Amino acid sequence: MIGCADLIGAQTTGGNTLSDDAEIIAYILKDVSIAAVSGSAYELSPFFCISTAALMVVLDQAMDRIATSVAKLKRKT
């Protein structure tokens, strides 16, 4: 599971505010085409998970794309 509590309340470049882990993974899917499952599906909010049934190079690329997507968000200071 990947913690995303620091992203709650962040704004997308389109001005939308991300209010929970489900909105965060929807944003990541739309922005960089990485699918994830919200932690709230397992009563583990605010976290999300991605499948690790892939080659390490694919996982590295996915994590880089998630990091790129997150870097675009405007966070509360």
Backbone as XML, in Angstrom:
<?xml version="1.0"?>
<chain id="A" units="angstrom">
  <residue number="1" name="MET">
    <atom name="N" x="0.840" y="-1.181" z="0.000"/>
    <atom name="CA" x="0.000" y="0.000" z="0.000"/>
    <atom name="C" x="0.887" y="1.247" z="0.000"/>
  </residue>
  <residue number="2" name="ILE">
    <atom name="N" x="0.429" y="2.221" z="-0.724"/>
    <atom name="CA" x="1.145" y="3.491" z="-0.850"/>
    <atom name="C" x="0.333" y="4.564" z="-0.138"/>
  </residue>
  <residue number="3" name="GLY">
    <atom name="N" x="0.933" y="5.211" z="0.837"/>
    <atom name="CA" x="0.240" y="6.257" z="1.581"/>
    <atom name="C" x="0.037" y="7.503" z="0.737"/>
  </residue>
  <residue number="4" name="CYS">
    <atom name="N" x="-1.154" y="8.101" z="0.864"/>
    <atom name="CA" x="-1.433" y="9.304" z="0.075"/>
    <atom name="C" x="-2.111" y="10.393" z="0.905"/>
  </residue>
  <residue number="5" name="ALA">
    <atom name="N" x="-1.970" y="10.338" z="2.216"/>
    <atom name="CA" x="-2.604" y="11.334" z="3.088"/>
    <atom name="C" x="-2.152" y="12.750" z="2.751"/>
  </residue>
  <residue number="6" name="ASP">
    <atom name="N" x="-0.891" y="12.911" z="2.376"/>
    <atom name="CA" x="-0.368" y="14.249" z="2.057"/>
    <atom name="C" x="-0.972" y="14.836" z="0.785"/>
  </residue>
  <residue number="7" name="LEU">
    <atom name="N" x="-1.622" y="13.999" z="-0.016"/>
    <atom name="CA" x="-2.212" y="14.481" z="-1.265"/>
    <atom name="C" x="-3.671" y="14.908" z="-1.104"/>
  </residue>
  <residue number="8" name="ILE">
    <atom name="N" x="-4.282" y="14.540" z="0.001"/>
    <atom name="CA" x="-5.671" y="14.938" z="0.234"/>
    <atom name="C" x="-5.708" y="16.451" z="0.428"/>
  </residue>
  <residue number="9" name="GLY">
    <atom name="N" x="-6.555" y="17.095" z="-0.351"/>
    <atom name="CA" x="-6.639" y="18.550" z="-0.333"/>
    <atom name="C" x="-5.810" y="19.215" z="-1.413"/>
  </residue>
  <residue number="10" name="ALA">
    <atom name="N" x="-4.983" y="18.432" z="-2.119"/>
    <atom name="CA" x="-4.177" y="18.994" z="-3.208"/>
    <atom name="C" x="-5.075" y="19.335" z="-4.388"/>
  </residue>
  <residue number="11" name="GLN">
    <atom name="N" x="-4.607" y="20.296" z="-5.192"/>
    <atom name="CA" x="-5.366" y="20.705" z="-6.373"/>
    <atom name="C" x="-4.663" y="20.257" z="-7.646"/>
  </residue>
  <residue number="12" name="THR">
    <atom name="N" x="-5.462" y="19.798" z="-8.602"/>
    <atom name="CA" x="-4.936" y="19.431" z="-9.909"/>
    <atom name="C" x="-4.698" y="20.699" z="-10.721"/>
  </residue>
  <residue number="13" name="THR">
    <atom name="N" x="-4.012" y="20.554" z="-11.833"/>
    <atom name="CA" x="-3.787" y="21.712" z="-12.699"/>
    <atom name="C" x="-5.101" y="22.241" z="-13.261"/>
  </residue>
  <residue number="14" name="GLY">
    <atom name="N" x="-6.134" y="21.407" z="-13.274"/>
    <atom name="CA" x="-7.456" y="21.833" z="-13.717"/>
    <atom name="C" x="-8.278" y="22.504" z="-12.637"/>
  </residue>
  <residue number="15" name="GLY">
    <atom name="N" x="-7.716" y="22.590" z="-11.420"/>
    <atom name="CA" x="-8.397" y="23.265" z="-10.323"/>
    <atom name="C" x="-9.269" y="22.385" z="-9.454"/>
  </residue>
  <residue number="16" name="ASN">
    <atom name="N" x="-9.278" y="21.070" z="-9.717"/>
    <atom name="CA" x="-10.063" y="20.159" z="-8.881"/>
    <atom name="C" x="-9.307" y="19.826" z="-7.605"/>
  </residue>
  <residue number="17" name="THR">
    <atom name="N" x="-10.021" y="19.761" z="-6.493"/>
    <atom name="CA" x="-9.421" y="19.394" z="-5.214"/>
    <atom name="C" x="-9.634" y="17.909" z="-4.970"/>
  </residue>
  <residue number="18" name="LEU">
    <atom name="N" x="-8.557" y="17.207" z="-4.632"/>
    <atom name="CA" x="-8.617" y="15.773" z="-4.361"/>
    <atom name="C" x="-8.981" y="15.569" z="-2.896"/>
  </residue>
  <residue number="19" name="SER">
    <atom name="N" x="-10.125" y="14.946" z="-2.653"/>
    <atom name="CA" x="-10.630" y="14.865" z="-1.285"/>
    <atom name="C" x="-10.436" y="13.511" z="-0.614"/>
  </residue>
  <residue number="20" name="ASP">
    <atom name="N" x="-10.062" y="12.484" z="-1.361"/>
    <atom name="CA" x="-9.839" y="11.173" z="-0.745"/>
    <atom name="C" x="-9.001" y="10.294" z="-1.670"/>
  </residue>
  <residue number="21" name="ASP">
    <atom name="N" x="-8.679" y="9.089" z="-1.195"/>
    <atom name="CA" x="-7.817" y="8.205" z="-1.978"/>
    <atom name="C" x="-8.456" y="7.790" z="-3.302"/>
  </residue>
  <residue number="22" name="ALA">
    <atom name="N" x="-9.773" y="7.667" z="-3.354"/>
    <atom name="CA" x="-10.449" y="7.312" z="-4.606"/>
    <atom name="C" x="-10.267" y="8.412" z="-5.654"/>
  </residue>
  <residue number="23" name="GLU">
    <atom name="N" x="-10.354" y="9.658" z="-5.244"/>
    <atom name="CA" x="-10.140" y="10.763" z="-6.185"/>
    <atom name="C" x="-8.679" y="10.852" z="-6.612"/>
  </residue>
  <residue number="24" name="ILE">
    <atom name="N" x="-7.776" y="10.509" z="-5.715"/>
    <atom name="CA" x="-6.350" y="10.531" z="-6.049"/>
    <atom name="C" x="-6.039" y="9.492" z="-7.119"/>
  </residue>
  <residue number="25" name="ILE">
    <atom name="N" x="-6.547" y="8.267" z="-6.961"/>
    <atom name="CA" x="-6.245" y="7.250" z="-7.974"/>
    <atom name="C" x="-6.959" y="7.546" z="-9.292"/>
  </residue>
  <residue number="26" name="ALA">
    <atom name="N" x="-8.136" y="8.162" z="-9.236"/>
    <atom name="CA" x="-8.823" y="8.560" z="-10.473"/>
    <atom name="C" x="-7.994" y="9.610" z="-11.210"/>
  </residue>
  <residue number="27" name="TYR">
    <atom name="N" x="-7.420" y="10.545" z="-10.456"/>
    <atom name="CA" x="-6.552" y="11.573" z="-11.052"/>
    <atom name="C" x="-5.324" y="10.924" z="-11.700"/>
  </residue>
  <residue number="28" name="ILE">
    <atom name="N" x="-4.667" y="10.014" z="-10.991"/>
    <atom name="CA" x="-3.465" y="9.359" z="-11.523"/>
    <atom name="C" x="-3.806" y="8.560" z="-12.782"/>
  </residue>
  <residue number="29" name="LEU">
    <atom name="N" x="-4.938" y="7.861" z="-12.766"/>
    <atom name="CA" x="-5.357" y="7.102" z="-13.944"/>
    <atom name="C" x="-5.550" y="8.024" z="-15.145"/>
  </residue>
  <residue number="30" name="LYS">
    <atom name="N" x="-6.248" y="9.117" z="-14.931"/>
    <atom name="CA" x="-6.507" y="10.054" z="-16.029"/>
    <atom name="C" x="-5.226" y="10.746" z="-16.495"/>
  </residue>
  <residue number="31" name="ASP">
    <atom name="N" x="-4.359" y="11.098" z="-15.552"/>
    <atom name="CA" x="-3.165" y="11.878" z="-15.884"/>
    <atom name="C" x="-2.070" y="11.054" z="-16.544"/>
  </residue>
  <residue number="32" name="VAL">
    <atom name="N" x="-1.781" y="9.857" z="-16.006"/>
    <atom name="CA" x="-0.648" y="9.079" z="-16.517"/>
    <atom name="C" x="-0.986" y="7.620" z="-16.825"/>
  </residue>
  <residue number="33" name="SER">
    <atom name="N" x="-2.261" y="7.303" z="-16.860"/>
    <atom name="CA" x="-2.732" y="5.963" z="-17.256"/>
    <atom name="C" x="-2.185" y="4.828" z="-16.391"/>
  </residue>
  <residue number="34" name="ILE">
    <atom name="N" x="-2.080" y="5.079" z="-15.092"/>
    <atom name="CA" x="-1.704" y="4.032" z="-14.142"/>
    <atom name="C" x="-2.938" y="3.714" z="-13.302"/>
  </residue>
  <residue number="35" name="ALA">
    <atom name="N" x="-3.363" y="2.458" z="-13.350"/>
    <atom name="CA" x="-4.530" y="2.037" z="-12.575"/>
    <atom name="C" x="-4.093" y="1.603" z="-11.182"/>
  </residue>
  <residue number="36" name="ALA">
    <atom name="N" x="-4.925" y="1.885" z="-10.207"/>
    <atom name="CA" x="-4.653" y="1.515" z="-8.819"/>
    <atom name="C" x="-5.981" y="1.204" z="-8.139"/>
  </residue>
  <residue number="37" name="VAL">
    <atom name="N" x="-5.892" y="0.633" z="-6.956"/>
    <atom name="CA" x="-7.075" y="0.338" z="-6.145"/>
    <atom name="C" x="-6.996" y="1.196" z="-4.895"/>
  </residue>
  <residue number="38" name="SER">
    <atom name="N" x="-8.086" y="1.863" z="-4.581"/>
    <atom name="CA" x="-8.090" y="2.726" z="-3.392"/>
    <atom name="C" x="-8.039" y="1.879" z="-2.129"/>
  </residue>
  <residue number="39" name="GLY">
    <atom name="N" x="-7.349" y="2.382" z="-1.142"/>
    <atom name="CA" x="-7.298" y="1.707" z="0.144"/>
    <atom name="C" x="-8.657" y="1.629" z="0.801"/>
  </residue>
  <residue number="40" name="SER">
    <atom name="N" x="-9.515" y="2.600" z="0.504"/>
    <atom name="CA" x="-10.855" y="2.589" z="1.098"/>
    <atom name="C" x="-11.636" y="1.348" z="0.686"/>
  </residue>
  <residue number="41" name="ALA">
    <atom name="N" x="-11.268" y="0.717" z="-0.420"/>
    <atom name="CA" x="-11.905" y="-0.540" z="-0.828"/>
    <atom name="C" x="-11.621" y="-1.646" z="0.182"/>
  </residue>
  <residue number="42" name="TYR">
    <atom name="N" x="-10.553" y="-1.487" z="0.944"/>
    <atom name="CA" x="-10.157" y="-2.447" z="1.975"/>
    <atom name="C" x="-10.252" y="-1.845" z="3.372"/>
  </residue>
  <residue number="43" name="GLU">
    <atom name="N" x="-10.944" y="-0.721" z="3.479"/>
    <atom name="CA" x="-11.045" y="0.032" z="4.731"/>
    <atom name="C" x="-9.666" y="0.465" z="5.223"/>
  </residue>
  <residue number="44" name="LEU">
    <atom name="N" x="-8.803" y="0.833" z="4.282"/>
    <atom name="CA" x="-7.436" y="1.272" z="4.590"/>
    <atom name="C" x="-7.148" y="2.630" z="3.963"/>
  </residue>
  <residue number="45" name="SER">
    <atom name="N" x="-8.050" y="3.547" z="4.134"/>
    <atom name="CA" x="-7.869" y="4.895" z="3.611"/>
    <atom name="C" x="-6.969" y="5.680" z="4.566"/>
  </residue>
  <residue number="46" name="PRO">
    <atom name="N" x="-6.094" y="6.520" z="4.136"/>
    <atom name="CA" x="-5.816" y="7.000" z="2.799"/>
    <atom name="C" x="-4.586" y="6.330" z="2.182"/>
  </residue>
  <residue number="47" name="PHE">
    <atom name="N" x="-4.794" y="5.218" z="1.572"/>
    <atom name="CA" x="-3.740" y="4.484" z="0.879"/>
    <atom name="C" x="-4.272" y="4.032" z="-0.468"/>
  </residue>
  <residue number="48" name="PHE">
    <atom name="N" x="-3.373" y="3.613" z="-1.359"/>
    <atom name="CA" x="-3.784" y="2.942" z="-2.587"/>
    <atom name="C" x="-2.742" y="1.886" z="-2.914"/>
  </residue>
  <residue number="49" name="CYS">
    <atom name="N" x="-3.115" y="0.953" z="-3.772"/>
    <atom name="CA" x="-2.161" y="-0.086" z="-4.143"/>
    <atom name="C" x="-2.178" y="-0.293" z="-5.651"/>
  </residue>
  <residue number="50" name="ILE">
    <atom name="N" x="-1.047" y="-0.754" z="-6.146"/>
    <atom name="CA" x="-0.920" y="-1.125" z="-7.545"/>
    <atom name="C" x="-0.509" y="-2.588" z="-7.578"/>
  </residue>
  <residue number="51" name="SER">
    <atom name="N" x="-0.778" y="-3.245" z="-8.682"/>
    <atom name="CA" x="-0.376" y="-4.636" z="-8.838"/>
    <atom name="C" x="1.142" y="-4.702" z="-8.953"/>
  </residue>
  <residue number="52" name="THR">
    <atom name="N" x="1.727" y="-5.665" z="-8.273"/>
    <atom name="CA" x="3.176" y="-5.850" z="-8.375"/>
    <atom name="C" x="3.509" y="-7.083" z="-9.203"/>
  </residue>
  <residue number="53" name="ALA">
    <atom name="N" x="2.520" y="-7.604" z="-9.928"/>
    <atom name="CA" x="2.726" y="-8.766" z="-10.791"/>
    <atom name="C" x="3.212" y="-8.295" z="-12.159"/>
  </residue>
  <residue number="54" name="ALA">
    <atom name="N" x="4.386" y="-7.711" z="-12.156"/>
    <atom name="CA" x="4.976" y="-7.184" z="-13.388"/>
    <atom name="C" x="6.494" y="-7.194" z="-13.244"/>
  </residue>
  <residue number="55" name="LEU">
    <atom name="N" x="7.170" y="-7.040" z="-14.351"/>
    <atom name="CA" x="8.629" y="-6.949" z="-14.313"/>
    <atom name="C" x="9.054" y="-5.706" z="-13.541"/>
  </residue>
  <residue number="56" name="MET">
    <atom name="N" x="10.201" y="-5.770" z="-12.910"/>
    <atom name="CA" x="10.694" y="-4.627" z="-12.137"/>
    <atom name="C" x="10.826" y="-3.375" z="-12.996"/>
  </residue>
  <residue number="57" name="VAL">
    <atom name="N" x="11.250" y="-3.525" z="-14.226"/>
    <atom name="CA" x="11.392" y="-2.357" z="-15.095"/>
    <atom name="C" x="10.033" y="-1.692" z="-15.317"/>
  </residue>
  <residue number="58" name="VAL">
    <atom name="N" x="8.983" y="-2.477" z="-15.435"/>
    <atom name="CA" x="7.633" y="-1.932" z="-15.610"/>
    <atom name="C" x="7.181" y="-1.229" z="-14.333"/>
  </residue>
  <residue number="59" name="LEU">
    <atom name="N" x="7.469" y="-1.828" z="-13.184"/>
    <atom name="CA" x="7.112" y="-1.206" z="-11.906"/>
    <atom name="C" x="7.878" y="0.094" z="-11.698"/>
  </residue>
  <residue number="60" name="ASP">
    <atom name="N" x="9.156" y="0.105" z="-12.052"/>
    <atom name="CA" x="9.952" y="1.337" z="-11.947"/>
    <atom name="C" x="9.355" y="2.447" z="-12.809"/>
  </residue>
  <residue number="61" name="GLN">
    <atom name="N" x="8.962" y="2.098" z="-14.024"/>
    <atom name="CA" x="8.353" y="3.089" z="-14.917"/>
    <atom name="C" x="7.027" y="3.591" z="-14.353"/>
  </residue>
  <residue number="62" name="ALA">
    <atom name="N" x="6.243" y="2.680" z="-13.796"/>
    <atom name="CA" x="4.953" y="3.073" z="-13.210"/>
    <atom name="C" x="5.162" y="4.030" z="-12.044"/>
  </residue>
  <residue number="63" name="MET">
    <atom name="N" x="6.121" y="3.736" z="-11.186"/>
    <atom name="CA" x="6.382" y="4.611" z="-10.041"/>
    <atom name="C" x="6.888" y="5.977" z="-10.509"/>
  </residue>
  <residue number="64" name="ASP">
    <atom name="N" x="7.709" y="5.993" z="-11.547"/>
    <atom name="CA" x="8.169" y="7.273" z="-12.106"/>
    <atom name="C" x="6.997" y="8.084" z="-12.644"/>
  </residue>
  <residue number="65" name="ARG">
    <atom name="N" x="6.066" y="7.422" z="-13.311"/>
    <atom name="CA" x="4.901" y="8.119" z="-13.855"/>
    <atom name="C" x="4.000" y="8.635" z="-12.739"/>
  </residue>
  <residue number="66" name="ILE">
    <atom name="N" x="3.835" y="7.855" z="-11.677"/>
    <atom name="CA" x="3.047" y="8.325" z="-10.529"/>
    <atom name="C" x="3.723" y="9.547" z="-9.916"/>
  </residue>
  <residue number="67" name="ALA">
    <atom name="N" x="5.041" y="9.488" z="-9.750"/>
    <atom name="CA" x="5.777" y="10.626" z="-9.179"/>
    <atom name="C" x="5.624" y="11.870" z="-10.050"/>
  </residue>
  <residue number="68" name="THR">
    <atom name="N" x="5.670" y="11.702" z="-11.360"/>
    <atom name="CA" x="5.479" y="12.826" z="-12.282"/>
    <atom name="C" x="4.092" y="13.425" z="-12.112"/>
  </residue>
  <residue number="69" name="SER">
    <atom name="N" x="3.099" y="12.573" z="-11.985"/>
    <atom name="CA" x="1.719" y="13.028" z="-11.816"/>
    <atom name="C" x="1.548" y="13.786" z="-10.503"/>
  </residue>
  <residue number="70" name="VAL">
    <atom name="N" x="2.084" y="13.235" z="-9.437"/>
    <atom name="CA" x="1.975" y="13.860" z="-8.114"/>
    <atom name="C" x="2.696" y="15.207" z="-8.093"/>
  </residue>
  <residue number="71" name="ALA">
    <atom name="N" x="3.814" y="15.305" z="-8.806"/>
    <atom name="CA" x="4.578" y="16.559" z="-8.833"/>
    <atom name="C" x="3.785" y="17.704" z="-9.457"/>
  </residue>
  <residue number="72" name="LYS">
    <atom name="N" x="2.794" y="17.395" z="-10.265"/>
    <atom name="CA" x="1.967" y="18.427" z="-10.896"/>
    <atom name="C" x="0.937" y="19.026" z="-9.944"/>
  </residue>
  <residue number="73" name="LEU">
    <atom name="N" x="0.676" y="18.344" z="-8.839"/>
    <atom name="CA" x="-0.353" y="18.803" z="-7.907"/>
    <atom name="C" x="0.120" y="19.999" z="-7.092"/>
  </residue>
  <residue number="74" name="LYS">
    <atom name="N" x="-0.804" y="20.892" z="-6.818"/>
    <atom name="CA" x="-0.526" y="22.023" z="-5.932"/>
    <atom name="C" x="-1.007" y="21.610" z="-4.545"/>
  </residue>
  <residue number="75" name="ARG">
    <atom name="N" x="-0.037" y="21.469" z="-3.635"/>
    <atom name="CA" x="-0.370" y="21.016" z="-2.282"/>
    <atom name="C" x="-0.522" y="22.180" z="-1.332"/>
  </residue>
  <residue number="76" name="LYS">
    <atom name="N" x="-1.308" y="21.924" z="-0.278"/>
    <atom name="CA" x="-1.436" y="22.926" z="0.786"/>
    <atom name="C" x="-0.097" y="23.055" z="1.492"/>
  </residue>
  <residue number="77" name="THR">
    <atom name="N" x="0.240" y="24.261" z="1.889"/>
    <atom name="CA" x="1.509" y="24.461" z="2.607"/>
    <atom name="C" x="1.273" y="24.645" z="4.077"/>
  </residue>
</chain>
